[in-house]
Amino acid sequence: MRSASESQTPRDSIDDRTTKARIRDAAIASIAEHGISGTTARRVAGAAGVSPGLVIHHFGSMEGLRSACDHYVANAIRDFKERTMAGGPTLDVLAALRDAPGESLMGYLSQVLGDDSPAVARLVDDLVDDAERYIQQGVESGLLKPSDDPRGRAVVLTVWGLGALALHQHLRRLLGTDLTDPEFLTDPAAAAYIAPVYEIYGEGILEESFATRARAVFKSNKGAK
């Protein structure tokens, strides 16, 4: 299993990204591996092959760099989910997994989620907004069932997914698979996590008549407010 820094483009290979993109990607990899407090302008600059002053020149501050990283990560996840939802019920699951972003995005999220700040709140809000849109795309393509509460479903699914990232050490301990590994989705060991996810999402865990009654209770309570 490679570390976040090892998964990046080798320094001696051809790299046609802009300097700003190299700095952003180096920051994402650094935060994934060293956390927010361990990611300095000097560390990012060293990984990107630029001077620390150039980091600040492009992003204004480390907070500005963090904001750019948040935006990039949210967009990359949204683009992947939209491509997946567009596949409809005939989606090739393995092909979709191979098409997943291979960067340090999940490792980045696992590190920043513990930061109780307005920036993280904005990131989570963006992820929920994106989820509501691409889940609706999945409904329209026939991949997903419709919901009586699309917004609520998007919030719950997003928070559940982010919670799994925040507790990824325990998933690794209990199931032997690491959600923060850049190659997680193409690792055969990922089946230990993905198979139960598809079972829960696809088949549910509650007996149908009980689930129907329970939903009716909470719907009536919600309508009474």
N, CA and C atoms as a LAMMPS dump frame, in Angstrom:
ITEM: TIMESTEP
0
ITEM: NUMBER OF ATOMS
675
ITEM: BOX BOUNDS ff ff ff
-5.0000000000000000e+02 5.0000000000000000e+02
-5.0000000000000000e+02 5.0000000000000000e+02
-5.0000000000000000e+02 5.0000000000000000e+02
ITEM: ATOMS id mol type element x y z
1 1 1 N 0.853 -1.181 0
2 1 2 C 0 0 0
3 1 3 C 0.892 1.235 0
4 2 1 N 0.723 2.148 -0.944
5 2 2 C 1.609 3.275 -1.061
6 2 3 C 1.167 4.415 -0.171
7 3 1 N 2.136 5.226 0.25
8 3 2 C 1.798 6.428 1.005
9 3 3 C 1.284 7.469 0.036
10 4 1 N 0.672 8.53 0.589
11 4 2 C 0.113 9.568 -0.27
12 4 3 C 1.188 10.207 -1.126
13 5 1 N 2.373 10.455 -0.551
14 5 2 C 3.423 11.112 -1.308
15 5 3 C 3.933 10.224 -2.426
16 6 1 N 3.948 8.92 -2.213
17 6 2 C 4.442 8.001 -3.232
18 6 3 C 3.499 7.88 -4.398
19 7 1 N 2.204 8.228 -4.181
20 7 2 C 1.215 8.081 -5.244
21 7 3 C 1.244 9.243 -6.213
22 8 1 N 2.024 10.305 -5.918
23 8 2 C 2.059 11.462 -6.782
24 8 3 C 3.001 11.221 -7.953
25 9 1 N 2.938 12.11 -8.94
26 9 2 C 3.773 11.997 -10.117
27 9 3 C 5.246 12.084 -9.733
28 10 1 N 6.088 11.15 -10.184
29 10 2 C 7.514 11.204 -9.858
30 10 3 C 8.117 12.529 -10.297
31 11 1 N 9.066 13.054 -9.514
32 11 2 C 9.64 14.358 -9.791
33 11 3 C 10.389 14.382 -11.119
34 12 1 N 10.941 13.238 -11.571
35 12 2 C 11.73 13.232 -12.792
36 12 3 C 10.907 12.864 -14.016
37 13 1 N 9.575 12.736 -13.882
38 13 2 C 8.742 12.412 -15.03
39 13 3 C 8.217 13.688 -15.651
40 14 1 N 7.648 13.574 -16.846
41 14 2 C 7.073 14.734 -17.518
42 14 3 C 5.816 15.164 -16.771
43 15 1 N 5.753 16.429 -16.393
44 15 2 C 4.62 16.952 -15.635
45 15 3 C 4.158 18.229 -16.315
46 16 1 N 3.034 18.143 -17.031
47 16 2 C 2.565 19.299 -17.788
48 16 3 C 1.501 20.09 -17.036
49 17 1 N 1.325 19.816 -15.732
50 17 2 C 0.397 20.624 -14.952
51 17 3 C 0.965 22.031 -14.765
52 18 1 N 0.091 23.007 -14.567
53 18 2 C 0.561 24.343 -14.269
54 18 3 C 1.208 24.349 -12.888
55 19 1 N 2.013 25.367 -12.639
56 19 2 C 2.654 25.481 -11.326
57 19 3 C 1.605 25.529 -10.223
58 20 1 N 0.531 26.27 -10.455
59 20 2 C -0.522 26.389 -9.448
60 20 3 C -1.16 25.034 -9.165
61 21 1 N -1.381 24.238 -10.209
62 21 2 C -1.965 22.908 -10.025
63 21 3 C -0.998 21.986 -9.29
64 22 1 N 0.306 22.098 -9.58
65 22 2 C 1.293 21.267 -8.881
66 22 3 C 1.308 21.598 -7.395
67 23 1 N 1.22 22.875 -7.08
68 23 2 C 1.204 23.279 -5.67
69 23 3 C -0.039 22.749 -4.984
70 24 1 N -1.188 22.895 -5.624
71 24 2 C -2.446 22.396 -5.046
72 24 3 C -2.386 20.896 -4.817
73 25 1 N -1.918 20.145 -5.808
74 25 2 C -1.857 18.692 -5.668
75 25 3 C -0.864 18.278 -4.581
76 26 1 N 0.241 19.017 -4.483
77 26 2 C 1.223 18.72 -3.427
78 26 3 C 0.616 18.99 -2.055
79 27 1 N -0.211 20.03 -1.952
80 27 2 C -0.856 20.34 -0.676
81 27 3 C -1.856 19.257 -0.299
82 28 1 N -2.63 18.771 -1.271
83 28 2 C -3.593 17.701 -1.002
84 28 3 C -2.864 16.461 -0.497
85 29 1 N -1.783 16.098 -1.17
86 29 2 C -1.017 14.907 -0.767
87 29 3 C -0.393 15.1 0.608
88 30 1 N 0.102 16.306 0.876
89 30 2 C 0.73 16.57 2.179
90 30 3 C -0.281 16.514 3.306
91 31 1 N -1.439 17.127 3.113
92 31 2 C -2.468 17.089 4.15
93 31 3 C -2.936 15.658 4.373
94 32 1 N -3.076 14.891 3.298
95 32 2 C -3.491 13.486 3.428
96 32 3 C -2.5 12.697 4.264
97 33 1 N -1.226 13.017 4.132
98 33 2 C -0.192 12.239 4.82
99 33 3 C 0.208 12.821 6.169
100 34 1 N 0.246 14.151 6.254
101 34 2 C 0.792 14.787 7.46
102 34 3 C -0.245 15.586 8.251
103 35 1 N -1.448 15.718 7.732
104 35 2 C -2.465 16.499 8.411
105 35 3 C -2.325 17.983 8.147
106 36 1 N -3.293 18.754 8.643
107 36 2 C -3.286 20.194 8.408
108 36 3 C -2.111 20.852 9.119
109 37 1 N -1.921 20.525 10.385
110 37 2 C -0.859 21.173 11.159
111 37 3 C 0.529 20.829 10.63
112 38 1 N 0.664 19.665 10.005
113 38 2 C 1.963 19.253 9.485
114 38 3 C 2.233 19.716 8.073
115 39 1 N 1.296 20.447 7.498
116 39 2 C 1.455 20.923 6.122
117 39 3 C 1.787 22.406 6.139
118 40 1 N 3.017 22.715 5.826
119 40 2 C 3.493 24.088 5.796
120 40 3 C 3.772 24.512 4.353
121 41 1 N 3.925 25.808 4.157
122 41 2 C 4.262 26.311 2.828
123 41 3 C 5.592 25.726 2.357
124 42 1 N 6.518 25.58 3.279
125 42 2 C 7.829 25.023 2.906
126 42 3 C 7.706 23.561 2.474
127 43 1 N 6.901 22.772 3.205
128 43 2 C 6.732 21.362 2.835
129 43 3 C 6.039 21.231 1.479
130 44 1 N 5.002 22.026 1.264
131 44 2 C 4.286 21.982 -0.012
132 44 3 C 5.202 22.422 -1.142
133 45 1 N 5.962 23.485 -0.902
134 45 2 C 6.869 23.987 -1.928
135 45 3 C 7.909 22.94 -2.313
136 46 1 N 8.449 22.244 -1.313
137 46 2 C 9.435 21.21 -1.602
138 46 3 C 8.865 20.095 -2.456
139 47 1 N 7.629 19.685 -2.154
140 47 2 C 6.999 18.611 -2.923
141 47 3 C 6.657 19.057 -4.337
142 48 1 N 6.318 20.347 -4.485
143 48 2 C 5.933 20.855 -5.804
144 48 3 C 7.124 21.337 -6.619
145 49 1 N 8.296 21.436 -5.978
146 49 2 C 9.486 21.887 -6.693
147 49 3 C 9.505 23.379 -6.945
148 50 1 N 8.942 24.15 -6.007
149 50 2 C 8.913 25.606 -6.135
150 50 3 C 9.391 26.219 -4.815
151 51 1 N 9.468 27.541 -4.775
152 51 2 C 9.861 28.226 -3.551
153 51 3 C 8.638 28.454 -2.663
154 52 1 N 8.822 28.541 -1.333
155 52 2 C 7.691 28.835 -0.448
156 52 3 C 6.987 30.133 -0.816
157 53 1 N 7.752 31.12 -1.278
158 53 2 C 7.15 32.386 -1.67
159 53 3 C 6.181 32.229 -2.83
160 54 1 N 6.464 31.28 -3.723
161 54 2 C 5.585 31.075 -4.87
162 54 3 C 4.257 30.466 -4.442
163 55 1 N 4.266 29.668 -3.373
164 55 2 C 3.02 29.11 -2.835
165 55 3 C 2.094 30.243 -2.414
166 56 1 N 2.639 31.195 -1.657
167 56 2 C 1.839 32.318 -1.186
168 56 3 C 1.471 33.242 -2.347
169 57 1 N 2.367 33.391 -3.305
170 57 2 C 2.082 34.227 -4.475
171 57 3 C 0.839 33.735 -5.212
172 58 1 N 0.729 32.419 -5.372
173 58 2 C -0.386 31.867 -6.144
174 58 3 C -1.687 31.818 -5.349
175 59 1 N -1.611 31.626 -4.03
176 59 2 C -2.827 31.383 -3.245
177 59 3 C -3.089 32.428 -2.16
178 60 1 N -2.165 33.359 -1.972
179 60 2 C -2.376 34.425 -1.012
180 60 3 C -2.03 34.062 0.413
181 61 1 N -2.322 32.846 0.815
182 61 2 C -2.07 32.365 2.17
183 61 3 C -2.279 30.868 2.185
184 62 1 N -1.929 30.224 3.293
185 62 2 C -2.199 28.797 3.423
186 62 3 C -3.699 28.536 3.502
187 63 1 N -4.447 29.497 4.051
188 63 2 C -5.915 29.35 4.068
189 63 3 C -6.464 29.38 2.647
190 64 1 N -5.892 30.251 1.806
191 64 2 C -6.315 30.294 0.411
192 64 3 C -5.995 29.008 -0.32
193 65 1 N -4.839 28.426 0.008
194 65 2 C -4.462 27.138 -0.588
195 65 3 C -5.417 26.046 -0.139
196 66 1 N -5.762 26.044 1.151
197 66 2 C -6.726 25.06 1.653
198 66 3 C -8.062 25.184 0.918
199 67 1 N -8.511 26.408 0.712
200 67 2 C -9.783 26.628 0.022
201 67 3 C -9.732 26.063 -1.396
202 68 1 N -8.607 26.278 -2.079
203 68 2 C -8.451 25.747 -3.434
204 68 3 C -8.449 24.224 -3.418
205 69 1 N -7.828 23.63 -2.401
206 69 2 C -7.816 22.169 -2.277
207 69 3 C -9.226 21.645 -2.037
208 70 1 N -9.975 22.303 -1.149
209 70 2 C -11.357 21.895 -0.88
210 70 3 C -12.172 21.915 -2.161
211 71 1 N -12.036 22.993 -2.907
212 71 2 C -12.805 23.149 -4.147
213 71 3 C -12.457 22.045 -5.142
214 72 1 N -11.18 21.75 -5.271
215 72 2 C -10.745 20.72 -6.207
216 72 3 C -11.26 19.344 -5.804
217 73 1 N -11.15 19.024 -4.52
218 73 2 C -11.587 17.716 -4.033
219 73 3 C -13.095 17.543 -4.238
220 74 1 N -13.876 18.56 -3.874
221 74 2 C -15.327 18.48 -4.049
222 74 3 C -15.695 18.301 -5.516
223 75 1 N -15.023 19.03 -6.405
224 75 2 C -15.318 18.917 -7.831
225 75 3 C -14.942 17.548 -8.386
226 76 1 N -13.8 17.014 -7.935
227 76 2 C -13.364 15.699 -8.428
228 76 3 C -14.351 14.611 -8.011
229 77 1 N -14.839 14.681 -6.772
230 77 2 C -15.813 13.699 -6.3
231 77 3 C -17.121 13.841 -7.069
232 78 1 N -17.566 15.081 -7.248
233 78 2 C -18.808 15.312 -7.98
234 78 3 C -18.72 14.782 -9.409
235 79 1 N -17.607 15.067 -10.095
236 79 2 C -17.459 14.618 -11.49
237 79 3 C -17.495 13.096 -11.579
238 80 1 N -16.832 12.419 -10.633
239 80 2 C -16.837 10.957 -10.636
240 80 3 C -18.237 10.416 -10.377
241 81 1 N -18.931 10.991 -9.409
242 81 2 C -20.286 10.535 -9.087
243 81 3 C -21.24 10.782 -10.249
244 82 1 N -21.095 11.912 -10.921
245 82 2 C -21.972 12.199 -12.055
246 82 3 C -21.758 11.195 -13.182
247 83 1 N -20.501 10.85 -13.453
248 83 2 C -20.228 9.847 -14.489
249 83 3 C -20.829 8.506 -14.09
250 84 1 N -20.751 8.172 -12.811
251 84 2 C -21.309 6.908 -12.331
252 84 3 C -22.822 6.894 -12.468
253 85 1 N -23.482 7.947 -12.019
254 85 2 C -24.939 8.012 -12.068
255 85 3 C -25.463 7.968 -13.491
256 86 1 N -24.704 8.524 -14.417
257 86 2 C -25.135 8.537 -15.812
258 86 3 C -25.164 7.13 -16.404
259 87 1 N -24.495 6.182 -15.764
260 87 2 C -24.453 4.82 -16.292
261 87 3 C -25.768 4.078 -16.189
262 88 1 N -26.655 4.523 -15.303
263 88 2 C -27.946 3.867 -15.16
264 88 3 C -27.825 2.457 -14.621
265 89 1 N -28.914 1.675 -14.698
266 89 2 C -28.918 0.334 -14.106
267 89 3 C -27.977 -0.661 -14.79
268 90 1 N -27.495 -0.333 -15.978
269 90 2 C -26.554 -1.223 -16.672
270 90 3 C -25.102 -0.819 -16.403
271 91 1 N -24.879 0.011 -15.411
272 91 2 C -23.541 0.483 -15.08
273 91 3 C -22.564 -0.676 -14.906
274 92 1 N -21.398 -0.556 -15.519
275 92 2 C -20.31 -1.508 -15.316
276 92 3 C -19.578 -1.091 -14.04
277 93 1 N -19.855 -1.788 -12.947
278 93 2 C -19.342 -1.372 -11.641
279 93 3 C -17.818 -1.375 -11.624
280 94 1 N -17.195 -2.416 -12.134
281 94 2 C -15.738 -2.503 -12.089
282 94 3 C -15.089 -1.404 -12.929
283 95 1 N -15.689 -1.11 -14.081
284 95 2 C -15.155 -0.035 -14.914
285 95 3 C -15.287 1.303 -14.2
286 96 1 N -16.409 1.485 -13.516
287 96 2 C -16.608 2.732 -12.77
288 96 3 C -15.568 2.873 -11.666
289 97 1 N -15.256 1.779 -10.99
290 97 2 C -14.257 1.83 -9.932
291 97 3 C -12.875 2.136 -10.495
292 98 1 N -12.589 1.583 -11.669
293 98 2 C -11.289 1.865 -12.294
294 98 3 C -11.174 3.327 -12.693
295 99 1 N -12.331 3.959 -12.936
296 99 2 C -12.357 5.358 -13.373
297 99 3 C -12.332 6.326 -12.195
298 100 1 N -12.315 5.809 -10.98
299 100 2 C -12.353 6.669 -9.794
300 100 3 C -11.062 7.475 -9.682
301 101 1 N -11.149 8.659 -9.081
302 101 2 C -9.931 9.461 -8.899
303 101 3 C -8.877 8.678 -8.138
304 102 1 N -7.655 8.679 -8.635
305 102 2 C -6.592 7.903 -8.017
306 102 3 C -5.665 8.727 -7.157
307 103 1 N -6.129 9.89 -6.756
308 103 2 C -5.274 10.787 -5.985
309 103 3 C -5.494 10.566 -4.488
310 104 1 N -5.043 11.525 -3.693
311 104 2 C -5.12 11.403 -2.239
312 104 3 C -6.377 12.069 -1.686
313 105 1 N -7.466 12.039 -2.462
314 105 2 C -8.654 12.799 -2.079
315 105 3 C -9.274 12.3 -0.782
316 106 1 N -9.408 10.989 -0.626
317 106 2 C -10.039 10.465 0.577
318 106 3 C -9.15 10.669 1.803
319 107 1 N -7.852 10.533 1.609
320 107 2 C -6.934 10.808 2.703
321 107 3 C -7.01 12.269 3.125
322 108 1 N -7.154 13.146 2.151
323 108 2 C -7.305 14.576 2.434
324 108 3 C -8.569 14.818 3.263
325 109 1 N -9.685 14.257 2.816
326 109 2 C -10.936 14.451 3.543
327 109 3 C -10.848 13.896 4.959
328 110 1 N -10.231 12.739 5.116
329 110 2 C -10.153 12.125 6.448
330 110 3 C -9.391 13.019 7.424
331 111 1 N -8.452 13.811 6.902
332 111 2 C -7.662 14.69 7.762
333 111 3 C -8.409 15.984 8.079
334 112 1 N -9.092 16.562 7.109
335 112 2 C -9.693 17.88 7.337
336 112 3 C -11.026 17.801 8.076
337 113 1 N -11.687 16.644 8.077
338 113 2 C -13.006 16.55 8.693
339 113 3 C -12.978 16.836 10.191
340 114 1 N -11.857 16.598 10.822
341 114 2 C -11.751 16.857 12.252
342 114 3 C -11.535 18.325 12.582
343 115 1 N -11.377 19.161 11.552
344 115 2 C -11.154 20.594 11.753
345 115 3 C -12.515 21.295 11.835
346 116 1 N -12.926 21.659 13.045
347 116 2 C -14.229 22.294 13.256
348 116 3 C -14.127 23.773 12.905
349 117 1 N -14.219 24.057 11.603
350 117 2 C -14.031 25.425 11.136
351 117 3 C -15.077 25.759 10.08
352 118 1 N -15.297 27.045 9.827
353 118 2 C -16.23 27.436 8.757
354 118 3 C -15.824 26.867 7.405
355 119 1 N -14.514 26.734 7.175
356 119 2 C -14.052 26.199 5.886
357 119 3 C -14.53 24.768 5.686
358 120 1 N -14.44 23.942 6.73
359 120 2 C -14.893 22.557 6.618
360 120 3 C -16.409 22.501 6.504
361 121 1 N -17.106 23.384 7.208
362 121 2 C -18.565 23.432 7.084
363 121 3 C -18.961 23.745 5.643
364 122 1 N -18.241 24.673 5.01
365 122 2 C -18.534 24.999 3.61
366 122 3 C -18.252 23.806 2.714
367 123 1 N -17.16 23.091 2.986
368 123 2 C -16.826 21.914 2.191
369 123 3 C -17.917 20.861 2.305
370 124 1 N -18.371 20.576 3.523
371 124 2 C -19.424 19.585 3.717
372 124 3 C -20.713 20.045 3.025
373 125 1 N -21.044 21.322 3.135
374 125 2 C -22.23 21.847 2.455
375 125 3 C -22.13 21.643 0.948
376 126 1 N -20.949 21.902 0.396
377 126 2 C -20.756 21.707 -1.046
378 126 3 C -20.929 20.239 -1.423
379 127 1 N -20.388 19.341 -0.611
380 127 2 C -20.509 17.91 -0.896
381 127 3 C -21.964 17.464 -0.834
382 128 1 N -22.734 18.005 0.119
383 128 2 C -24.161 17.659 0.216
384 128 3 C -24.921 18.21 -0.979
385 129 1 N -24.66 19.462 -1.345
386 129 2 C -25.341 20.056 -2.503
387 129 3 C -25.061 19.244 -3.766
388 130 1 N -23.789 18.867 -3.952
389 130 2 C -23.427 18.059 -5.118
390 130 3 C -24.126 16.707 -5.068
391 131 1 N -24.177 16.103 -3.867
392 131 2 C -24.806 14.785 -3.724
393 131 3 C -26.282 14.847 -4.089
394 132 1 N -26.966 15.899 -3.667
395 132 2 C -28.384 16.011 -3.992
396 132 3 C -28.593 16.051 -5.506
397 133 1 N -27.705 16.748 -6.208
398 133 2 C -27.838 16.844 -7.665
399 133 3 C -27.499 15.529 -8.354
400 134 1 N -26.38 14.883 -7.968
401 134 2 C -26.03 13.663 -8.698
402 134 3 C -26.898 12.479 -8.284
403 135 1 N -27.462 12.494 -7.079
404 135 2 C -28.426 11.448 -6.716
405 135 3 C -29.678 11.585 -7.568
406 136 1 N -30.118 12.812 -7.798
407 136 2 C -31.266 13.015 -8.677
408 136 3 C -30.953 12.557 -10.096
409 137 1 N -29.709 12.778 -10.528
410 137 2 C -29.293 12.276 -11.838
411 137 3 C -29.395 10.754 -11.872
412 138 1 N -29.017 10.104 -10.759
413 138 2 C -29.131 8.653 -10.683
414 138 3 C -30.569 8.183 -10.719
415 139 1 N -31.479 8.957 -10.107
416 139 2 C -32.907 8.627 -10.172
417 139 3 C -33.389 8.715 -11.613
418 140 1 N -32.994 9.778 -12.297
419 140 2 C -33.438 9.981 -13.677
420 140 3 C -32.867 8.943 -14.632
421 141 1 N -31.667 8.425 -14.342
422 141 2 C -31.066 7.411 -15.216
423 141 3 C -31.584 6.014 -14.916
424 142 1 N -32.345 5.855 -13.811
425 142 2 C -32.862 4.544 -13.448
426 142 3 C -31.949 3.75 -12.545
427 143 1 N -30.849 4.358 -12.098
428 143 2 C -29.909 3.654 -11.229
429 143 3 C -30.391 3.638 -9.782
430 144 1 N -31.047 4.709 -9.355
431 144 2 C -31.473 4.864 -7.966
432 144 3 C -32.983 5.002 -7.854
433 145 1 N -33.506 4.626 -6.706
434 145 2 C -34.918 4.82 -6.428
435 145 3 C -35.169 6.276 -6.056
436 146 1 N -36.352 6.807 -6.377
437 146 2 C -36.68 8.171 -5.944
438 146 3 C -36.899 8.214 -4.439
439 147 1 N -36.881 9.409 -3.884
440 147 2 C -37.038 9.595 -2.45
441 147 3 C -38.117 10.632 -2.168
442 148 1 N -38.831 10.442 -1.043
443 148 2 C -39.793 11.455 -0.601
444 148 3 C -39.075 12.676 -0.038
445 149 1 N -37.81 12.515 0.317
446 149 2 C -37.035 13.603 0.921
447 149 3 C -35.637 13.608 0.314
448 150 1 N -35.493 14.098 -0.928
449 150 2 C -34.189 14.045 -1.6
450 150 3 C -33.086 14.76 -0.833
451 151 1 N -33.41 15.905 -0.246
452 151 2 C -32.383 16.651 0.488
453 151 3 C -31.929 15.88 1.725
454 152 1 N -32.903 15.358 2.481
455 152 2 C -32.545 14.598 3.668
456 152 3 C -31.712 13.386 3.326
457 153 1 N -32.077 12.693 2.243
458 153 2 C -31.301 11.517 1.845
459 153 3 C -29.873 11.907 1.481
460 154 1 N -29.718 13.021 0.767
461 154 2 C -28.374 13.468 0.386
462 154 3 C -27.534 13.807 1.608
463 155 1 N -28.153 14.471 2.587
464 155 2 C -27.427 14.83 3.808
465 155 3 C -26.971 13.571 4.545
466 156 1 N -27.894 12.63 4.751
467 156 2 C -27.566 11.429 5.523
468 156 3 C -26.489 10.593 4.822
469 157 1 N -26.636 10.381 3.527
470 157 2 C -25.657 9.568 2.815
471 157 3 C -24.28 10.227 2.808
472 158 1 N -24.258 11.535 2.64
473 158 2 C -22.976 12.241 2.64
474 158 3 C -22.305 12.15 4.003
475 159 1 N -23.064 12.407 5.063
476 159 2 C -22.492 12.368 6.408
477 159 3 C -22.063 10.949 6.779
478 160 1 N -22.85 9.949 6.379
479 160 2 C -22.436 8.561 6.624
480 160 3 C -21.096 8.272 5.941
481 161 1 N -20.984 8.684 4.678
482 161 2 C -19.739 8.443 3.952
483 161 3 C -18.554 9.161 4.574
484 162 1 N -18.762 10.407 4.979
485 162 2 C -17.688 11.164 5.61
486 162 3 C -17.343 10.586 6.978
487 163 1 N -18.357 10.07 7.669
488 163 2 C -18.097 9.43 8.961
489 163 3 C -17.214 8.207 8.803
490 164 1 N -17.435 7.429 7.741
491 164 2 C -16.579 6.268 7.495
492 164 3 C -15.135 6.701 7.259
493 165 1 N -14.956 7.836 6.57
494 165 2 C -13.6 8.343 6.354
495 165 3 C -12.962 8.784 7.663
496 166 1 N -13.747 9.464 8.495
497 166 2 C -13.212 9.932 9.769
498 166 3 C -12.788 8.767 10.661
499 167 1 N -13.446 7.621 10.499
500 167 2 C -13.131 6.434 11.301
501 167 3 C -12.416 5.366 10.479
502 168 1 N -11.684 5.801 9.45
503 168 2 C -11.102 4.831 8.521
504 168 3 C -10.111 3.892 9.205
505 169 1 N -9.471 4.357 10.309
506 169 2 C -8.523 3.47 10.996
507 169 3 C -9.223 2.223 11.523
508 170 1 N -10.475 2.381 11.964
509 170 2 C -11.21 1.244 12.506
510 170 3 C -11.691 0.308 11.402
511 171 1 N -12.048 0.865 10.246
512 171 2 C -12.379 0.001 9.113
513 171 3 C -11.161 -0.809 8.681
514 172 1 N -10.005 -0.168 8.715
515 172 2 C -8.775 -0.891 8.36
516 172 3 C -8.499 -1.999 9.373
517 173 1 N -8.739 -1.694 10.646
518 173 2 C -8.502 -2.679 11.703
519 173 3 C -9.489 -3.836 11.62
520 174 1 N -10.757 -3.535 11.337
521 174 2 C -11.808 -4.552 11.376
522 174 3 C -11.996 -5.296 10.057
523 175 1 N -11.779 -4.6 8.944
524 175 2 C -12.014 -5.222 7.637
525 175 3 C -10.751 -5.364 6.793
526 176 1 N -9.652 -4.77 7.245
527 176 2 C -8.391 -4.911 6.514
528 176 3 C -8.323 -4.119 5.238
529 177 1 N -9.09 -3.037 5.133
530 177 2 C -9.064 -2.21 3.932
531 177 3 C -9.018 -0.75 4.335
532 178 1 N -8.309 0.056 3.547
533 178 2 C -8.043 1.446 3.913
534 178 3 C -8.716 2.393 2.928
535 179 1 N -9.758 3.096 3.384
536 179 2 C -10.492 4.02 2.521
537 179 3 C -9.622 5.17 2.031
538 180 1 N -8.539 5.468 2.743
539 180 2 C -7.704 6.606 2.373
540 180 3 C -6.583 6.236 1.406
541 181 1 N -6.451 4.968 1.095
542 181 2 C -5.436 4.536 0.132
543 181 3 C -5.835 5.032 -1.256
544 182 1 N -4.953 5.77 -1.971
545 182 2 C -5.301 6.245 -3.311
546 182 3 C -5.727 5.132 -4.27
547 183 1 N -5.313 3.894 -3.993
548 183 2 C -5.666 2.779 -4.866
549 183 3 C -6.755 1.894 -4.259
550 184 1 N -7.465 2.431 -3.284
551 184 2 C -8.466 1.64 -2.56
552 184 3 C -9.47 0.96 -3.486
553 185 1 N -10.054 1.687 -4.429
554 185 2 C -11.145 1.146 -5.23
555 185 3 C -10.707 0.069 -6.216
556 186 1 N -9.414 -0.011 -6.49
557 186 2 C -8.928 -1.062 -7.39
558 186 3 C -8.199 -2.159 -6.626
559 187 1 N -8.209 -2.082 -5.308
560 187 2 C -7.574 -3.098 -4.463
561 187 3 C -8.587 -4.212 -4.182
562 188 1 N -8.262 -5.486 -4.486
563 188 2 C -9.205 -6.579 -4.219
564 188 3 C -9.69 -6.62 -2.775
565 189 1 N -8.859 -6.144 -1.834
566 189 2 C -9.261 -6.142 -0.426
567 189 3 C -10.429 -5.199 -0.168
568 190 1 N -10.674 -4.271 -1.092
569 190 2 C -11.775 -3.319 -0.912
570 190 3 C -13.129 -4.007 -0.9
571 191 1 N -13.2 -5.208 -1.445
572 191 2 C -14.48 -5.933 -1.469
573 191 3 C -15.022 -6.16 -0.068
574 192 1 N -14.149 -6.243 0.923
575 192 2 C -14.594 -6.446 2.304
576 192 3 C -15.465 -5.299 2.776
577 193 1 N -15.258 -4.124 2.215
578 193 2 C -16.081 -2.953 2.542
579 193 3 C -17.18 -2.725 1.512
580 194 1 N -16.829 -2.804 0.23
581 194 2 C -17.776 -2.455 -0.835
582 194 3 C -18.935 -3.434 -0.904
583 195 1 N -18.682 -4.734 -0.718
584 195 2 C -19.763 -5.723 -0.813
585 195 3 C -20.865 -5.466 0.221
586 196 1 N -20.531 -5.244 1.504
587 196 2 C -21.591 -4.913 2.458
588 196 3 C -22.309 -3.604 2.132
589 197 1 N -21.57 -2.636 1.578
590 197 2 C -22.21 -1.371 1.197
591 197 3 C -23.296 -1.612 0.152
592 198 1 N -22.974 -2.391 -0.872
593 198 2 C -23.962 -2.674 -1.916
594 198 3 C -25.124 -3.505 -1.362
595 199 1 N -24.826 -4.408 -0.433
596 199 2 C -25.906 -5.184 0.175
597 199 3 C -26.857 -4.266 0.944
598 200 1 N -26.304 -3.362 1.735
599 200 2 C -27.136 -2.466 2.533
600 200 3 C -27.925 -1.521 1.641
601 201 1 N -27.237 -0.919 0.67
602 201 2 C -27.925 0.02 -0.22
603 201 3 C -28.937 -0.683 -1.115
604 202 1 N -28.573 -1.849 -1.618
605 202 2 C -29.423 -2.526 -2.59
606 202 3 C -30.553 -3.332 -1.989
607 203 1 N -30.317 -3.959 -0.84
608 203 2 C -31.309 -4.853 -0.26
609 203 3 C -31.91 -4.325 1.041
610 204 1 N -31.232 -3.384 1.673
611 204 2 C -31.713 -2.875 2.948
612 204 3 C -31.473 -3.878 4.061
613 205 1 N -31.792 -3.48 5.298
614 205 2 C -31.615 -4.387 6.428
615 205 3 C -32.897 -4.545 7.248
616 206 1 N -33.874 -3.701 6.987
617 206 2 C -35.129 -3.792 7.738
618 206 3 C -36.159 -4.611 6.973
619 207 1 N -36.953 -5.377 7.697
620 207 2 C -38.07 -6.089 7.078
621 207 3 C -39.046 -5.042 6.531
622 208 1 N -39.563 -5.287 5.332
623 208 2 C -40.283 -4.247 4.593
624 208 3 C -41.495 -3.684 5.33
625 209 1 N -42.301 -4.543 5.941
626 209 2 C -43.509 -4.035 6.597
627 209 3 C -43.159 -3.165 7.811
628 210 1 N -42.108 -3.558 8.552
629 210 2 C -41.686 -2.748 9.687
630 210 3 C -41.15 -1.403 9.207
631 211 1 N -40.33 -1.413 8.153
632 211 2 C -39.762 -0.171 7.633
633 211 3 C -40.864 0.783 7.186
634 212 1 N -41.901 0.23 6.548
635 212 2 C -43.021 1.058 6.086
636 212 3 C -43.735 1.709 7.26
637 213 1 N -43.984 0.919 8.323
638 213 2 C -44.658 1.461 9.501
639 213 3 C -43.804 2.515 10.199
640 214 1 N -42.515 2.252 10.305
641 214 2 C -41.619 3.194 10.979
642 214 3 C -41.545 4.509 10.215
643 215 1 N -41.453 4.43 8.904
644 215 2 C -41.406 5.645 8.101
645 215 3 C -42.689 6.444 8.253
646 216 1 N -43.81 5.757 8.317
647 216 2 C -45.09 6.447 8.465
648 216 3 C -45.148 7.204 9.786
649 217 1 N -44.604 6.599 10.851
650 217 2 C -44.591 7.264 12.159
651 217 3 C -43.789 8.552 12.098
652 218 1 N -42.59 8.469 11.523
653 218 2 C -41.739 9.652 11.498
654 218 3 C -42.25 10.706 10.525
655 219 1 N -42.894 10.281 9.446
656 219 2 C -43.516 11.25 8.544
657 219 3 C -44.615 12.012 9.223
658 220 1 N -45.447 11.313 10.002
659 220 2 C -46.538 11.984 10.688
660 220 3 C -46.014 12.934 11.748
661 221 1 N -44.949 12.525 12.463
662 221 2 C -44.357 13.397 13.466
663 221 3 C -43.736 14.641 12.833
664 222 1 N -43.125 14.452 11.653
665 222 2 C -42.518 15.578 10.955
666 222 3 C -43.577 16.561 10.479
667 223 1 N -44.715 16.002 10.009
668 223 2 C -45.788 16.864 9.526
669 223 3 C -46.503 17.597 10.63
670 224 1 N -46.395 17.095 11.865
671 224 2 C -47.092 17.713 12.993
672 224 3 C -46.373 18.923 13.525
673 225 1 N -45.123 19.118 13.11
674 225 2 C -44.332 20.26 13.631
675 225 3 C -44.814 21.561 13.01
